[in-house]
Amino acid sequence: MTSASGLEGRGRLRTTTIVIGAGHAGLAMSWCLAQRSIDHVILERGEVANSWRTERWDSLRLLTPNWQSRLPGYGYEGDDPDGFRTMPETIAFIECYADAISAPVRTSTEVTSVRRSGDGYEVATNRGVWQCQTVVLATGACNISQVPAVAEAVPSAIATLTPMQYRNPRQLADGGVLVVGASATGTQIADEVHRSGRPVTVAVGEHVRVPRVYRGKDIQWWMDAAGVLDERYDEVDDILRARNVPSLQLAGSPERRTVDLNSLTSIGVKLIGRLAGINGGKAQFSGSLRNQCALADLKMNRLLGTIDEWASENGYDNKVSPPHRFEPTEVEGSPPLGIDLTRGEIRTIIWATGFRPDYSWLHESVLDHKGRVRHDGGVVEAPGMYLMGIPFLRRRKSSLIDGAGDDAHDLSTHLASYLGHRTSVPRPERQVLSR
Amino acid sequence: MATTNNPVNNGVNVGALLGAREALTKAPEAAQFKWRATVKWVNGTFSRSTVEGFYGLGAEQKHKTQFTFDADHPEVFASEDRGATPVELVLAGLASCLTAGVAAVAQLRDIQLRSVSATLEAGMDIRGILGADTDVRNGFDGIKVTYKIDADASPDDIKALVAQSQKRSAVYDIITNPTNVTVEVK
C-alpha cells in the first residue's frame, strides 16, 4: 500500500476507488470523488457515453428537457432550455462533461470480474487487474433487453428485435408490426414505425401515462418544482414497487408532442392486451386492456392533482393556464384476444418489454433471487461497494441524468466516511500510473 | 379521504396481509399453494362439487367446514335446474374475488366502505357449446361488471379501488389470461 508505483507484486494496478462505467452517473461520481481528493479511475468498456452511442435508435431524443440535464458543476447554457437533445447532442454533452472535469477515464477497458480481495476489491479487466478499496457500479440499469419467455414460441417467419437492435423503420420488412410493451420505448417506436407505413399493433400491459406538457409547462418541470422527483427512497410506502414502476410514457420532440395511447390510436395504431402466451402460432392477449388503461388514467390524474395543489399553494395559478384533465384512454369495445401469427399479417415483433442491468461480471454475493443488487439507497451490502443510476436508487429522479448529482454527492459522502473509518489500513497513496 | 374520526374498519386484517407479503417474499416456497375441488356426478347435468382441503404455507390446510356447490342447467336446457350453471359459478367467483379485493384495498387506503354491490353479466352464443357453429367459441364473449359503491372517498378514489382490485385479483387473471389445463382419466 505504500508503493508509489502502479505495478506491484504480480502486476496489479492500484487506486482507492474504481468507478465502473463512464456514463453520466459514473462521471458525476468522479466529480464528487475529485472534490474530496479521493483517487479513482473510471473503467469504461467502450467510450464515454457508450450506451448512448451504441444502444439507442436513430431518432431518439432525451425524454427530459435540456435545462434538466444538470450534472455537478455543469448545466445547460444554450438557447433552447425546453428542447430535447438528440443522441449525438447527448453524447457530446456527456463527453464535454468528462473533459470539463478531467475525468480519469480508461476507455476500451472492459471489466470482467469484481470480487472481494483483501480489505477491498479486485477488479479484473481486459487491460490488467486493479486493486481498490471501494468500487462504484455505474454501469446503468438498461444493459440487456428483457425478452419474455414466450419469444421462443414466435413462428420463425416473423422477425423479432429488441429496442437495442432497432435503429429505424427501414430495418423492418414491409407489413404489420407487433410492438410488445407500451412504456416510453414501446410507444415511441410504435409511433415511428406506424408513420413509416407499417401498421402497428401495441400490446399494452402496465404503463404510466403522463402528458408532455401540462398547463403550459413540461411535466418534468412540474415534477421537479413540486418536489416529486426529489422524493426519497426511504420516504415512499413501498420502495420495491416504486423501483419496478415502468418508465413514464414520454417522448422528446421539437414540437413537445405527447405520445400516448390516444395519440397512437388517432394515427391508426391498434391497441391490444398484454401478450399472455403463444400457442400453436397463435398469440394470445390478456383481456385486461381496459383496466390497464383505467389504472394509468387514474394515476395520471392523481399526479395532475398533486401538481394542481402545489401550483395553488405556490402562487402559480395566475401564471399558468388553468387546471384541466385529458381525455380518458380510448379502448375499443372488444379488443381482439388473439392474433394468428402464421397468417402473415404480422411480419415483425419488437420486444419493448423493458431492460435489466448486466451483473454477470460481479462475483460478489450481493444479488437477490431476482438478480438485483441488494443495497440501501445505493450503499451495497458488501462494504465499500456502491451502486448508481438505477430506478429510484435514492430518489425518484435517480434514473435521470438530473438525478446523478445528488446521488453521487450522498454516496461519495458515505464512501469517504467508509474510507476514513478504516483505521486498520493506511489511506492509500495517490493514484498511480497516471498518464 | 376518510371524513370520520373513527378508524376505518372494513373487516379486513390488512396488517396480517402485509405481514404475510413480507414473510413470503423471504420464503417463496411457503407461498406455493394448491387449491382443490372434487366433483361427483349425481344425475343428468346435475353434479355436486365440494371443497375442503388445500395446501399452503408448507402444509396441508383445511377450511373450517366442507363447502358444497350444486351445479345443473336450467329447464330451457331441458335440465332440472337443481343448481347454478357452471358459468354462473364462474361469475360468482369473479364477483367474490373482485369484491374481496375492493374491501382489502379500501382498508389499506383508509377508505371506509358503507356498501358495495355489483352486477355481472356475461354474453354467450350457445351455438358454440351446442356445436352448431364451429366459429363460435364455447365461452363468454365478454363479461361486464358494474359496481355500486358507497364509501368515504371521491369518485376517482372509488374507481381506483376497483381498478386496483382487478390488478390483484386471481379470478380476474384466470379469466383474462390463458391457463394450461390438463385433464386426465385414471
Interface residues (C-beta under 8 A of the other chain):
Chain A: E206 G273 R274 A276 G277 N279 Q284 S286 G287 S288 N291 A294 L295 L298 N301 R302 S334 H369
Chain B: P28 D141 G142 D156 K159 A160 A163 Q164 Q166 K167 Y172 D173 I175 T176 N177 P178
